[in-house]
């Protein structure tokens, strides 16, 4: 089952992010960054940072 994460940032519109099964818990995410369409599928891609950097 996918997880739905809804974020609102600095007064901007809501963005619903559907996380795939097995994704880390949204509570463990330190940062979410919009990266544009990296994969070429016509959808906006996001990167999330989880845990301590190496």
Sine and cosine of phi, psi and omega as CSV:
sin_phi,cos_phi,sin_psi,cos_psi,sin_omega,cos_omega
0.00,0.00,0.69,-0.73,-0.01,-1.00
-0.98,0.17,0.38,-0.92,0.05,-1.00
-0.95,-0.31,0.69,-0.72,0.05,-1.00
-0.97,-0.24,0.81,-0.59,0.00,-1.00
-0.87,-0.48,0.85,-0.53,0.00,-1.00
-0.94,-0.35,0.83,-0.55,-0.04,-1.00
-0.88,-0.48,0.60,-0.80,0.14,-0.99
-0.78,-0.62,0.77,-0.64,-0.10,-1.00
-0.75,-0.67,0.81,-0.58,0.13,-0.99
0.76,0.65,0.69,0.72,0.07,-1.00
0.97,0.23,0.07,1.00,0.01,-1.00
-0.98,0.19,0.22,-0.98,0.01,-1.00
-0.88,0.48,0.40,-0.92,0.06,-1.00
-0.90,0.43,0.52,-0.85,0.08,-1.00
-0.74,-0.67,0.86,-0.50,0.04,-1.00
-1.00,-0.09,0.80,-0.60,0.00,-1.00
-0.91,-0.42,0.85,-0.53,0.04,-1.00
-0.99,-0.13,0.91,-0.41,-0.03,-1.00
-1.00,0.03,0.63,-0.78,0.00,-1.00
-0.95,0.32,0.35,-0.94,0.08,-1.00
-0.83,0.56,0.71,-0.71,0.00,-1.00
1.00,0.01,-0.05,1.00,0.03,-1.00
-0.94,0.35,0.43,-0.90,0.05,-1.00
-0.87,0.50,0.42,-0.91,0.04,-1.00
-0.88,0.47,0.67,-0.74,0.06,-1.00
-0.84,0.55,-0.48,0.88,0.02,-1.00
-0.91,0.41,-0.37,0.93,-0.01,-1.00
-1.00,-0.02,-0.06,1.00,-0.04,-1.00
-0.99,0.12,0.81,-0.59,0.02,-1.00
-1.00,0.07,-0.50,0.86,-0.10,-0.99
-0.40,-0.92,0.62,-0.78,0.11,-0.99
-0.82,-0.57,0.77,-0.64,-0.06,-1.00
-0.82,-0.57,0.73,-0.68,0.09,-1.00
-0.99,0.16,0.77,-0.64,-0.10,-1.00
-0.90,-0.44,0.13,0.99,-0.07,-1.00
0.98,0.18,-0.37,-0.93,-0.01,-1.00
-0.99,-0.16,1.00,0.09,-0.04,-1.00
-0.96,0.29,-0.61,0.79,-0.11,-0.99
-1.00,0.07,-0.19,0.98,0.02,-1.00
0.98,0.21,0.31,0.95,-0.01,-1.00
-1.00,-0.08,0.08,1.00,0.02,-1.00
1.00,0.09,0.08,1.00,0.00,-1.00
-0.90,-0.44,0.54,-0.84,0.03,-1.00
-0.93,0.37,0.71,-0.70,0.02,-1.00
-0.97,-0.25,0.51,-0.86,-0.01,-1.00
-0.81,-0.58,0.52,-0.85,0.15,-0.99
-0.89,-0.45,0.64,-0.77,0.04,-1.00
-0.83,-0.55,0.64,-0.77,0.07,-1.00
-0.98,-0.22,0.79,-0.62,-0.02,-1.00
-0.80,-0.60,0.79,-0.62,0.08,-1.00
0.99,0.13,-0.16,-0.99,-0.06,-1.00
-1.00,0.10,0.76,-0.66,0.06,-1.00
-0.89,0.45,0.50,-0.87,0.02,-1.00
-0.98,0.20,0.00,0.00,0.00,0.00
